[in-house]
Amino acid sequence: FPSCPAMTPQRRQQLLAFLESLGFDAASGLLPSDPAAAGAALETLDEALTHSSTGLPRHHDRLEFLGDAVLRLAAAEFLHREHPGLGVGDTSALRAQLVSDRWLSELACSIALEPVLRLGPMATGDRAGRATVLAECCEALVGAIYTVGGGPWGGLEAVQRWLAPHWRGSAAELLADPARH
């Protein structure tokens, strides 16, 4: 396997700026204050934003798997809290929309995910599969935020803090016109 390139100072700054654009500034507590731990957290984020098409041994797949489960739980808790009057069937249908590849791809576009992704030539040239790549890496980003945020000891809260405003807008739109979606 090729080794992972060392994180350059430019990549570190890019990732820090990206986290800040998501609402995770220095005061948010997502990144540890210890420089070594913060470096490890940024490595986790970099892993999530490195597509498997790069051929690098550390890429998004593992965090995408975790992010899928975290996303579903976070969405279920969001809906339970924000829409307690919805029946189980309606809640399930709404959750399916809020965790769909289409929604994740739209979120990826709205947060400008693509410029921070590391893609291999195959993924870069595949315009038809772009939405899928964005959705996969967005799900991996959820897994990374969960991991960096403390995993089972605070990671879900970090994910919910980030996604709740996005879900509020989407849920309002979906509930206003459910047949359209």
Backbone hydrogen bonds, N-H to C=O, Kabsch-Sander energy under -0.5 kcal/mol:
donor,donor_aa,acceptor,acceptor_aa,energy
12,R,8,T,-2.5
13,Q,9,P,-2.3
14,Q,10,Q,-2.4
15,L,11,R,-2.7
16,L,12,R,-2.5
17,A,13,Q,-2.6
18,F,14,Q,-2.2
19,L,15,L,-2.7
20,E,16,L,-2.3
21,S,17,A,-2.0
22,L,18,F,-1.2
22,L,19,L,-0.6
23,G,20,E,-1.5
24,F,19,L,-2.6
25,D,23,G,-0.9
28,S,25,D,-1.5
29,G,26,A,-0.7
38,A,34,D,-2.8
39,G,35,P,-2.3
40,A,36,A,-2.0
41,A,37,A,-2.1
42,L,38,A,-2.4
43,E,39,G,-2.0
44,T,40,A,-1.9
45,L,41,A,-2.1
46,D,42,L,-2.7
47,E,43,E,-2.3
48,A,44,T,-2.0
49,L,45,L,-1.5
50,T,47,E,-1.3
51,H,49,L,-0.6
51,H,118,R,-2.9
54,T,51,H,-2.0
55,G,52,S,-1.8
59,H,57,P,-0.7
60,H,50,T,-2.6
62,R,59,H,-0.6
64,E,60,H,-2.6
65,F,61,D,-2.1
66,L,62,R,-1.7
67,G,63,L,-3.0
68,D,64,E,-2.1
69,A,65,F,-1.2
70,V,66,L,-2.4
71,L,67,G,-2.9
72,R,68,D,-1.7
73,L,69,A,-2.1
74,A,70,V,-3.2
75,A,71,L,-2.5
76,A,72,R,-2.2
77,E,73,L,-2.6
78,F,74,A,-2.4
79,L,75,A,-2.6
80,H,76,A,-2.3
81,R,77,E,-2.2
82,E,78,F,-3.3
83,H,79,L,-2.3
86,L,83,H,-1.5
91,T,87,G,-2.7
92,S,88,V,-2.7
93,A,89,G,-2.3
94,L,90,D,-2.5
95,R,91,T,-2.7
96,A,92,S,-2.2
97,Q,93,A,-1.4
98,L,94,L,-2.2
99,V,95,R,-1.1
100,S,97,Q,-0.9
104,L,100,S,-2.6
105,S,101,D,-2.6
106,E,102,R,-2.2
107,L,103,W,-2.7
108,A,104,L,-2.8
109,C,105,S,-1.9
110,S,106,E,-2.4
111,I,107,L,-2.0
112,A,109,C,-1.2
113,L,108,A,-2.8
116,V,113,L,-1.7
117,L,113,L,-0.6
117,L,114,E,-1.4
118,R,49,L,-3.0
119,L,117,L,-0.6
124,T,120,G,-2.5
125,G,121,P,-2.2
126,D,122,M,-0.7
127,R,125,G,-1.4
130,R,127,R,-0.9
133,V,129,G,-2.2
134,L,130,R,-2.6
135,A,131,A,-2.4
136,E,132,T,-2.7
137,C,133,V,-2.5
138,C,134,L,-2.1
139,E,135,A,-2.2
140,A,136,E,-2.1
141,L,137,C,-2.0
142,V,138,C,-1.8
143,G,139,E,-1.9
144,A,140,A,-2.3
145,I,141,L,-2.8
146,Y,142,V,-2.4
147,T,143,G,-2.3
148,V,144,A,-3.3
149,G,145,I,-2.4
150,G,147,T,-1.4
151,G,146,Y,-2.9
153,W,150,G,-2.3
154,G,151,G,-0.6
155,G,151,G,-2.0
156,L,151,G,-0.7
158,A,154,G,-1.7
159,V,155,G,-2.1
160,Q,156,L,-2.7
161,R,157,E,-2.6
162,W,158,A,-1.8
163,L,159,V,-2.9
164,A,160,Q,-2.7
167,W,163,L,-2.9
168,R,164,A,-2.8
169,G,165,P,-1.6
170,S,166,H,-2.1
171,A,167,W,-3.5
172,A,168,R,-2.3
173,E,169,G,-1.9
174,L,170,S,-2.8
175,L,171,A,-2.9
176,A,172,A,-1.6
177,D,173,E,-1.1
180,R,177,D,-0.9
181,H,177,D,-0.6
181,H,178,P,-0.7
